[in-house]
Structures are given as structure tokens and as C-alpha cells.
Amino acid sequence: MQRLIINGGKRLCGEIRVQGAKNSALPLLAGCLLAEGRTVLRRCPELTDVFAACRILNELGCKCSFRKDTAVTDPVGADGYRITEELMREMRSSIVFLGAVLGKTGRCELSYPGGCELGPRPIDMHLAALKQLGVRICEEHGRISCTCPKGIRGAVIDLPFPSVGATENIMLAAVCAEGDTVIRNAAREPEIADLANFLNRCGADIRGAGCSTLRICGVKKLHGCEYDVMPDRIAAATYMAAAASTGGELGLLGIRCDDVQAVTAVFEEMGAAVYCTNDRIFISCVKPLKAVRMIRTMPYPGFPTDAQALVMAALTTARGSSMIVENIFESRFRHVDELVRMGADIKVSGRTAVIQGVKKLCSANVRAHDLRGGAALTVAALGAEGTSSVEGVCYIDRGYEFIENVLGSVGADIHREF
């Protein structure tokens, strides 16, 4: 089993170019299936989840190749509609192919998705929305079979929660539907706007992305295009947390400040100096960190659940008591026990964690149980005294390009052990 070996206590200084966003690249790759022609996605991150998405496309008959940071797809002749259970279980975001395959072929067969274990993440909202578009759904023995006997037809859909995945599935299914589709209480995340921008570049007519009401005017067909994946705001949050944990100073290149405003506000409350330009963030954490009164994870534009563990790792050595309330997922504190092994003082009650800052973390052998938890343990180990090991690197590789190389380039003493 691979693990990261980290000799902590090294102050991080330098510049990092932020990778393309995993949470945008995956729905964009699904959207490539709908185009009638070759599509080139640049700034596509080299991640195990991205490679899994490419394998799904190939299984569906869409040619997909990946080289460096560029994915090239050609769906001409792609008529597959079945996705194997093995591929579906590789990642949670595989469910976004449901809407794309329905939009492409009018039918789809797949199993429930896998991914990190963060508690119940039902897809009932996805299925209920697709039914409103005229999709017939049969669930049996863990498989989902969908057909559209009368084609996909536009509808007004009121989401009970602004689910990112449900919003993406509706967009992909409805983009070439007959008539208009309106999503009320749509997700407002930047990744939704990126998917809309990509589909519009391919000839779609989607309006209101980034707002709570989104309108999709069905078009006859989409064409291929060339497109740059947006920067990864959670990767940026990770490197901000690493700077805070080590008392460092980092410049993050290629990141849009508006996308991470809720995160930078927390680091400023902790005492960091944060300076933003259009595509660059500089964070300086030379002063001792201070606790924050309360962080509540919320849908965008609130504080992102994906950054919760990262900020918690930095707060373990902040002066005073901090509170984090996790409102999105039920089981997103699995990293806490591992942080406690490093000397952190954290108490969890239900969805609330209280972090009492300690002077310094100590080295330990810890194990990642999910993607962001693994990144948080890496952040903690960077600031700890001594040499730590982080097992479960397979989780980290799902969301970060060569994390040991990136952190090593700004002064971390870190390497991967096979």
C-alpha cells in the first residue's frame, strides 16, 4: 500500500499553479458524450477519477484519450447505454453519466455509484427530477434501468435541496430535450456555471447558471468544441490550509478569487493576510493562528463541505476554541480520530466538532478514509513535529495531481513510499 512520508515543521513558501477542477472535469467529460464531434478539454487534471470517467466513455463507445492535461473525446457512433457495476463503483460522480447517456441514447442501465463513504447520499432527487422529464425508471437488485418512450420533454422542476449532482443530471438530460426546462432551487456552485458555459460553447442554450433558477432551452444537437476546465477551488483551499499549518506564504496562480471567498474569509478570521487579484491569491500566515467562532458548511456561496476537514487541520493549532457544524453530510468527521492521534484536541457531537487549539501537533502514522480527510491529514502532518506517514494515498490521488510534487516544490519534505 502506498503512503506519504512527511517530515513536518518545514515552512512552505513559493507559488503553486492550481490544477483544473475535478468536480468540473467529471461532468464536462460526461457532457462530451452529447456532442456530435470531437471535443478537447484542456487543463483536465490527471486524477484517478478522471481516468475512471474516460473508461466509462470508452465503454459507451465514445473514443476518449488523455495526454498530460488534455482529454480528447469523439462520440461519433457511440450508442452504448449500459455502464458496468465495476466502473460505477469507482467514484460517486459516475452518476452524472445517467443524464448524459439518457440525453444521448434515450435509455440507460447502471448501478448505484461508489466513491468516498460520507454517509447516506441518496440519488432519489436525481431520479425524481428525471421522471418529470418523461423518464421511466425501474430499480431492481441494485440496478437502475431508464427509458424515455416518448422522448425527453422539458419540465419545471423544483429541487427540495440545491443538489449539485441532480442539477448536473437535469442539465445533461434536458439540453437536447423537446421544449424548455426550468430548475428552481438549482445548485449555484461555480462548477455548475462551468458546465453551462461548456455546453453553451457546444451549442446549448442554458441561462441563469450560478443563480437559483436555471433555464435550459432544448436544442436539436450539440457540436464539439475546445474548452479549458475551471481551476480547482478545493485544491486552492488545501494549499491555503497547508500555508496556515506551516506558518508559510504561498501564491496560488490561476484561481478565481470569487470562487473561494467563503474560504479566504475564514483564513482571514484566523489571522492570515490574504490578497486577491483576478487570477491569483497570496496568503501569508506568519502570525500565530487564532480560533474561529463557528464555521457552518452550506451550499455555495456558503462554506464548502469539501473544505471542512482542511480548515479543521489548520485550526488544531489555532489559539482558542473553534466550532465546525457539518450541514451537508452525516459522516464527514472520519478524519477526527486520526487528527487526535497526532495530538489534536477535538470533540465531536453529532454534526458538530469543537476544536481546542494545541501548541503543536506530533508525528504519527495515520490513515485516510476519504479524499478530503486524506488531504487534511497531509496538511496536519506538514505542520507537525517529526516524521508522519499518511496511508490511503489512493483516496488523495482521486482529487490531487501528484500532491507530493506540488508540496515539495514549495518547501515540504514529503515523498511517496511504495
C-alpha positions in Angstrom: 0.0 0.0 0.0 1.3 3.4 -0.9 1.8 6.1 1.7 3.1 9.6 2.0 6.1 10.2 4.3 6.2 13.7 5.7 8.9 15.3 7.8 6.9 18.2 9.3 7.8 21.6 10.5 9.0 23.0 7.2 7.6 26.4 6.3 6.0 26.5 2.9 7.0 29.4 0.6 6.6 29.8 -3.1 4.0 29.7 -5.9 1.6 26.9 -6.9 -0.4 26.8 -10.2 -3.8 25.4 -9.2 -4.9 22.3 -11.2 -8.1 22.0 -13.1 -11.2 21.3 -11.1 -12.0 17.6 -10.5 -15.6 18.5 -9.7 -15.9 20.3 -13.0 -13.9 17.9 -15.3 -16.1 14.9 -14.5 -19.5 16.4 -15.6 -17.7 18.0 -18.5 -16.4 14.6 -19.7 -20.0 13.2 -19.3 -21.2 16.2 -21.4 -18.7 15.3 -24.2 -20.9 12.3 -24.9 -23.7 14.6 -26.1 -21.6 16.4 -28.8 -21.7 15.3 -32.4 -18.0 15.7 -33.0 -14.5 15.9 -31.4 -14.1 17.8 -28.1 -10.9 18.8 -26.5 -10.8 19.5 -22.7 -7.7 21.4 -21.6 -6.5 21.8 -18.0 -8.1 18.4 -17.3 -6.5 17.1 -14.1 -4.6 13.9 -14.1 -6.6 12.1 -11.4 -7.8 8.5 -10.9 -11.4 9.7 -11.0 -10.8 11.4 -14.4 -9.3 8.2 -15.7 -12.3 6.3 -14.5 -14.6 8.7 -16.3 -12.6 8.2 -19.5 -13.0 4.4 -19.1 -16.8 4.9 -18.8 -16.8 6.9 -22.0 -14.8 4.2 -23.8 -17.2 1.5 -22.6 -20.1 3.5 -24.0 -18.4 3.6 -27.4 -17.0 7.2 -27.1 -13.3 7.4 -28.0 -11.5 9.1 -25.2 -7.8 9.6 -24.9 -5.8 11.5 -22.2 -2.3 13.0 -22.5 -0.8 15.3 -20.0 -3.6 17.7 -19.0 -5.7 17.3 -22.1 -8.6 14.9 -22.7 -9.8 14.4 -26.3 -13.2 12.7 -26.9 -15.0 11.6 -30.1 -18.5 10.2 -29.5 -19.4 9.6 -33.2 -21.0 6.2 -33.3 -21.3 5.9 -29.5 -24.5 4.1 -28.8 -23.8 2.3 -25.6 -26.2 2.7 -22.7 -25.0 0.2 -20.1 -22.4 1.0 -17.5 -20.9 -1.9 -15.5 -21.2 -2.0 -11.8 -17.4 -2.2 -11.6 -17.0 1.2 -13.2 -19.9 2.8 -11.4 -18.4 1.9 -8.0 -15.1 3.6 -8.7 -16.5 7.1 -8.0 -19.5 8.9 -6.7 -19.6 11.3 -9.7 -20.3 8.4 -12.1 -24.0 9.1 -11.5 -23.7 12.2 -13.7 -23.4 9.8 -16.7 -27.1 8.9 -16.2 -28.3 12.2 -17.5 -25.7 12.3 -20.3 -26.5 8.8 -21.5 -30.2 9.4 -21.4 -29.7 12.6 -23.4 -27.6 10.7 -26.0 -29.5 7.4 -26.4 -32.8 7.8 -24.6 -32.1 4.9 -22.3 -29.6 3.9 -19.6 -28.7 1.0 -17.4 -26.4 1.4 -14.4 -25.9 0.6 -10.8 -25.6 2.8 -7.8 -22.4 4.9 -7.6 -19.5 4.4 -5.3 -16.9 6.9 -4.0 -16.0 8.1 -0.6 -18.1 7.0 2.4 -19.5 10.2 3.7 -22.8 8.8 5.0 -26.1 8.5 3.1 -26.0 10.3 -0.3 -29.2 9.1 -1.9 -29.9 9.7 -5.6 -33.7 9.9 -5.1 -33.6 13.6 -6.1 -31.9 12.8 -9.4 -34.4 10.1 -10.2 -37.5 12.1 -9.2 -36.3 15.0 -11.5 -35.7 12.7 -14.4 -39.2 11.3 -14.1 -40.5 14.8 -14.5 -38.6 14.9 -17.8 -40.5 11.8 -19.0 -38.0 9.2 -18.0 -39.4 5.8 -16.9 -37.3 4.2 -14.1 -37.1 0.7 -12.8 -34.9 -0.1 -9.8 -34.2 -3.8 -9.2 -31.3 -5.7 -7.5 -29.1 -2.6 -7.2 -29.5 -1.8 -10.9 -31.3 1.2 -12.4 -32.9 0.9 -15.8 -34.2 4.1 -17.5 -36.1 4.6 -20.8 -37.8 7.5 -22.5 -40.6 6.0 -24.6 -41.9 9.5 -25.6 -38.5 11.2 -25.6 -37.2 13.7 -23.0 -39.5 16.6 -22.6 -38.9 19.9 -20.8 -40.5 20.5 -17.4 -40.4 22.8 -14.4 -38.5 21.1 -11.6 -38.4 22.2 -8.0 -35.5 20.7 -6.2 -36.0 20.2 -2.4 -32.3 20.9 -1.9 -29.8 22.6 -4.3 -28.0 19.3 -5.2 -25.0 19.7 -7.5 -25.3 16.2 -8.9 -29.1 16.5 -9.5 -28.7 19.9 -11.2 -26.0 18.5 -13.5 -28.0 15.4 -14.4 -31.0 17.5 -15.3 -28.9 19.9 -17.4 -27.3 17.0 -19.3 -30.6 15.2 -19.9 -32.5 18.3 -20.9 -30.0 20.1 -23.1 -31.3 18.4 -26.2 -34.9 17.8 -24.9 -38.1 18.9 -26.6 -39.1 22.3 -25.0 -37.7 24.2 -22.1 -36.7 23.0 -18.7 -36.6 25.2 -15.6 -34.8 24.2 -12.4 -35.9 26.0 -9.3 -33.6 25.9 -6.3 -30.8 24.9 -8.6 -27.2 24.4 -7.3 -25.2 27.7 -7.7 -21.7 26.3 -7.4 -19.1 27.6 -9.9 -18.8 24.1 -11.3 -22.5 24.4 -12.4 -21.6 27.6 -14.3 -18.6 25.9 -15.8 -20.8 23.0 -17.1 -23.3 25.5 -18.5 -20.5 27.5 -20.2 -19.1 24.3 -21.7 -22.5 23.1 -23.0 -23.2 26.6 -24.4 -19.9 26.5 -26.2 -21.1 23.3 -27.8 -24.3 25.0 -29.0 -26.6 24.6 -26.0 -28.9 27.4 -24.7 -28.6 27.5 -20.9 -29.4 30.6 -19.0 -29.1 31.6 -15.3 -26.2 29.3 -14.3 -25.0 30.5 -10.9 -28.4 31.6 -9.9 -31.1 29.6 -8.1 -33.3 29.5 -11.2 -31.8 27.9 -14.3 -33.4 27.6 -17.7 -32.4 25.1 -20.3 -33.9 25.7 -23.8 -33.7 22.4 -25.7 -31.7 22.4 -28.9 -31.6 19.9 -31.8 -27.9 18.9 -31.3 -24.6 19.8 -29.9 -21.2 20.1 -31.6 -17.7 19.6 -30.3 -15.5 22.3 -29.0 -12.3 23.2 -27.2 -12.6 24.2 -23.6 -10.5 24.9 -20.5 -11.6 23.3 -17.3 -12.0 25.8 -14.5 -9.5 25.9 -11.6 -10.0 23.7 -8.6 -11.2 25.8 -5.7 -10.9 22.9 -3.2 -7.3 22.3 -4.2 -6.7 26.0 -3.6 -8.3 25.7 -0.2 -6.0 22.8 0.5 -2.8 24.8 -0.2 -4.1 27.7 1.8 -4.6 25.3 4.8 -1.0 24.0 4.2 0.3 27.5 4.4 -1.6 28.1 7.6 -0.5 24.9 9.2 3.2 25.6 8.5 3.2 29.4 9.0 4.1 29.8 5.4 3.4 32.2 2.5 2.1 30.9 -0.8 1.0 32.4 -4.1 -1.8 30.5 -5.8 -1.9 31.0 -9.6 -4.9 30.6 -11.9 -7.5 30.6 -9.2 -10.6 32.9 -9.3 -11.0 34.8 -6.0 -14.8 34.9 -6.1 -14.9 31.1 -6.1 -13.1 30.8 -2.8 -14.5 33.9 -1.0 -16.1 31.9 1.8 -12.8 30.0 2.4 -10.5 33.1 2.3 -12.8 34.8 4.8 -12.2 32.0 7.3 -8.4 32.2 6.9 -8.5 36.0 7.4 -10.5 35.4 10.6 -7.7 33.1 11.7 -5.2 35.9 11.3 -3.9 35.2 7.8 -3.3 38.0 5.4 -5.0 37.2 2.1 -4.5 39.3 -1.1 -6.5 38.6 -4.2 -6.3 39.7 -7.9 -8.3 38.4 -10.8 -6.4 35.1 -11.1 -4.0 35.0 -8.2 -4.3 34.6 -4.4 -1.4 35.4 -2.0 -1.8 34.1 1.6 0.6 34.9 4.4 0.4 33.1 7.7 3.4 34.3 9.6 1.3 35.4 12.6 0.0 32.9 15.2 -3.3 31.4 14.1 -6.5 32.4 16.0 -9.6 30.3 16.5 -12.8 31.0 14.6 -16.1 31.1 16.4 -18.1 28.9 14.1 -18.0 27.5 10.6 -21.2 26.1 9.1 -20.8 24.1 5.8 -23.5 25.2 3.4 -24.3 25.0 -0.4 -22.5 27.6 -2.4 -21.9 30.5 -1.8 -21.6 29.3 1.7 -18.6 27.5 3.2 -17.9 24.3 1.1 -18.2 20.9 2.9 -15.1 19.8 0.9 -13.0 22.3 2.7 -14.2 21.4 6.2 -11.6 18.8 7.0 -8.8 21.0 5.5 -9.6 24.0 7.7 -10.1 21.8 10.7 -6.5 20.5 10.3 -5.2 24.1 10.4 -7.4 25.0 13.4 -5.9 22.2 15.5 -3.0 24.6 16.4 -5.0 27.9 16.4 -5.2 29.7 19.8 -8.6 29.2 21.4 -11.7 27.1 20.7 -13.3 26.7 17.2 -16.6 25.1 16.2 -17.5 23.4 12.9 -21.0 22.4 12.0 -21.3 19.9 9.1 -24.7 20.5 7.5 -24.2 18.6 4.2 -23.0 15.1 5.0 -23.7 13.0 8.1 -20.4 11.1 8.3 -17.8 13.7 7.4 -15.7 13.6 10.6 -13.8 10.4 10.0 -10.5 12.3 9.9 -11.0 13.5 13.5 -9.8 10.3 15.2 -6.6 10.4 13.0 -6.0 14.1 13.9 -6.4 13.2 17.6 -3.7 10.6 17.2 -1.4 13.5 16.2 -2.3 15.3 19.4 -5.3 17.4 18.3 -8.0 18.2 20.9 -11.3 17.7 19.1 -14.7 16.6 20.4 -17.5 15.6 18.1 -21.2 15.5 19.0 -23.5 14.6 16.1 -22.8 17.1 13.2 -20.7 19.5 15.4 -17.0 19.4 16.1 -15.3 21.6 18.7 -11.5 22.1 18.2 -9.4 23.3 21.1 -6.1 24.5 19.7 -2.9 22.9 20.9 0.6 24.3 20.8 1.9 21.8 18.3 0.9 18.5 16.7 3.1 15.5 16.9 4.1 13.0 14.3 2.0 9.8 13.9 1.2 7.0 11.4 -2.4 7.9 10.2 -4.7 6.5 7.6 -7.0 8.4 5.2 -10.6 7.2 4.9 -11.7 9.6 2.2 -10.4 12.1 -0.3 -10.6 15.4 1.7 -9.8 13.7 5.0 -6.6 12.4 3.5 -5.7 15.8 2.3 -6.4 17.2 5.8 -4.1 14.6 7.4 -1.4 15.7 4.9 -1.9 19.3 5.9 -1.7 18.4 9.6 1.5 16.3 9.1 3.2 19.2 7.3 2.9 21.3 10.4 3.6 18.6 13.0 6.9 17.9 14.7 8.7 14.8 13.4 8.0 12.3 10.6 4.5 11.2 9.9 3.1 8.7 7.4 -0.3 9.0 5.7 -1.7 5.7 4.4 -4.6 5.5 2.0 -3.0 7.6 -0.7 -5.4 6.1 -3.2 -8.1 8.5 -1.8 -5.8 11.5 -2.2 -5.0 10.6 -5.8 -8.7 10.9 -6.6 -8.6 14.6 -6.2 -4.9 15.9 -6.3 -2.4 15.8 -9.1 0.9 14.5 -7.7 0.4 16.2 -4.3 3.9 15.3 -3.1 5.5 17.0 -6.1 3.3 20.1 -5.7 4.0 20.5 -2.0 7.7 19.6 -2.4 8.1 22.4 -4.9 7.3 25.0 -2.1 9.5 23.5 0.6 7.7 20.5 2.0 9.8 17.4 3.0 7.5 14.8 1.5 7.8 11.7 -0.6 5.7 8.8 -1.7 6.6 5.3 -0.5 5.5 2.3 -2.5 
